[in-house]
């Protein structure tokens, strides 16, 4: 065989060897997104917003995605469902200025450089902030998705939650592998 044929066979062999690994990684990513979508539902279920929020006409739980959809559409099945007698709506935000009616804001990891400005813009507003970039909860975010030994974990900063006039129920705190801030910190 000529050198060109050997190269083509080697490339084909390498491609065949790597394709299952790439496919497996993609499947793991899809499962991770589904787990995180389910956890977001539980975050809504076990968070108490201020009473005046519930008295608004047609109260909804508005889930807003800032910086893109890292869930690859896995949140779509939540749209229209109810949680604690509130209909869930999904919305994509281009800027934090559009977050006025949001109950939960998921901040995409690509927004990490802007987090100090975003945190300042959200300060004191009754919006649950969630992200998956490392250090989010330590830097004033409320709930951070983590990975520990290939498992999805949750960190909660209860002081940040309280500052936003929200309360997380004990059931949500029990989901967390790390809690910092006020009572129940570990």
RABEL-V528267 format. One record per residue. N is the residue number from 0. RES is the residue in one small letter. PHI is phi in whole degrees, -180 to 180 (none if undefined). OMEGA is omega in whole degrees, 0 to 359 (none if undefined). BURIAL is I if it has 16 or more other C-alpha atoms within 10 Angstrom, else O. Layout:
N|RES|PHI|OMEGA|BURIAL, N|RES|PHI|OMEGA|BURIAL
This chain:
0|x|none|179|O, 1|x|-79|179|O, 2|x|-60|180|O, 3|x|-65|179|O, 4|x|-69|178|O, 5|x|-60|180|O, 6|x|-64|180|O, 7|x|-63|180|O, 8|x|-66|179|O, 9|x|-63|179|O, 10|x|-64|178|O, 11|x|-62|179|O, 12|x|-63|178|O, 13|x|-63|179|O, 14|x|-61|180|O, 15|x|-64|180|O, 16|x|-71|183|O, 17|x|-85|183|O, 18|x|-59|178|O, 19|x|-61|179|O, 20|x|-65|178|O, 21|x|-64|179|O, 22|x|-64|179|O, 23|x|-64|179|O, 24|x|-63|178|O, 25|x|-63|179|O, 26|x|-65|177|O, 27|x|-62|180|O, 28|x|-62|179|O, 29|x|-64|178|O, 30|x|-63|179|O, 31|x|-60|179|I, 32|x|-65|179|I, 33|x|-66|179|I, 34|x|-64|180|O, 35|x|-64|177|I, 36|x|-62|177|I, 37|x|-65|177|O, 38|x|-66|177|I, 39|x|-58|178|I, 40|x|-60|179|I, 41|x|-66|177|O, 42|x|-60|179|I, 43|x|-68|183|I, 44|x|-64|186|I, 45|x|-108|174|I, 46|x|-116|177|I, 47|x|-106|176|I, 48|x|-92|180|I, 49|x|-57|183|O, 50|x|-56|181|O, 51|x|-63|178|O, 52|x|-67|181|O, 53|x|-73|182|O, 54|x|-85|178|O, 55|x|-66|178|O, 56|x|-63|181|O, 57|x|49|182|O, 58|x|-64|178|O, 59|x|-124|169|I, 60|x|-104|181|I, 61|x|-95|177|I, 62|x|-98|184|I, 63|x|-114|178|I, 64|x|-110|179|I, 65|x|-107|177|I, 66|x|94|178|I, 67|x|118|183|I, 68|x|-112|179|O, 69|x|-74|181|I, 70|x|-89|178|I, 71|x|51|177|O, 72|x|83|182|O, 73|x|-68|177|I, 74|x|-84|184|I, 75|x|-50|179|O, 76|x|-61|178|O, 77|x|-77|182|I, 78|x|-60|180|O, 79|x|91|176|O, 80|x|-73|178|O, 81|x|-113|173|O, 82|x|-140|182|I, 83|x|51|177|O, 84|x|66|176|O, 85|x|-122|178|I, 86|x|-78|179|I, 87|x|-88|173|I, 88|x|-120|178|I, 89|x|-112|180|I, 90|x|-150|174|I, 91|x|-97|180|I, 92|x|-111|173|I, 93|x|-89|179|O, 94|x|-138|180|O, 95|x|-68|179|I, 96|x|-63|180|O, 97|x|-86|189|O, 98|x|-86|186|I, 99|x|-47|184|O, 100|x|-100|183|O, 101|x|-74|173|I, 102|x|-97|180|I, 103|x|-132|177|I, 104|x|-118|173|I, 105|x|-92|183|I, 106|x|-103|182|I, 107|x|-60|181|I, 108|x|-57|180|I, 109|x|-71|177|O, 110|x|-92|183|O, 111|x|-52|180|I, 112|x|-61|181|O, 113|x|-92|187|O, 114|x|-55|179|I, 115|x|-57|178|O, 116|x|-71|179|O, 117|x|-64|179|I, 118|x|-59|179|O, 119|x|-64|180|O, 120|x|-68|182|O, 121|x|-94|185|I, 122|x|-54|177|O, 123|x|80|179|O, 124|x|-90|183|O, 125|x|-81|179|I, 126|x|-128|177|I, 127|x|-77|180|I, 128|x|-102|183|I, 129|x|-136|175|I, 130|x|-157|177|I, 131|x|-124|176|I, 132|x|-85|184|I, 133|x|-61|178|O, 134|x|92|183|O, 135|x|-56|182|I, 136|x|-68|178|I, 137|x|-70|182|I, 138|x|-102|174|O, 139|x|97|173|I, 140|x|-75|185|I, 141|x|-87|182|I, 142|x|-131|180|I, 143|x|-120|169|I, 144|x|-77|178|I, 145|x|-127|172|I, 146|x|-126|177|O, 147|x|-129|181|O, 148|x|50|179|O, 149|x|61|176|O, 150|x|-119|178|O, 151|x|-81|179|O, 152|x|-122|182|I, 153|x|-138|171|I, 154|x|-113|179|I, 155|x|-127|173|I, 156|x|-103|184|I, 157|x|-67|178|I, 158|x|-65|178|I, 159|x|-66|178|I, 160|x|-62|181|I, 161|x|-63|180|I, 162|x|-62|179|O, 163|x|-93|179|I, 164|x|64|177|O, 165|x|-115|174|I, 166|x|-134|173|I, 167|x|-104|182|I, 168|x|-75|180|O, 169|x|-55|180|O, 170|x|-60|178|O, 171|x|-73|178|I, 172|x|-61|179|I, 173|x|-70|175|O, 174|x|-72|187|I, 175|x|-80|174|I, 176|x|-95|175|O, 177|x|-151|178|I, 178|x|-131|176|I, 179|x|-130|183|I, 180|x|103|185|I, 181|x|-37|185|O, 182|x|-62|178|O, 183|x|85|181|O, 184|x|-66|178|O, 185|x|-146|none|O
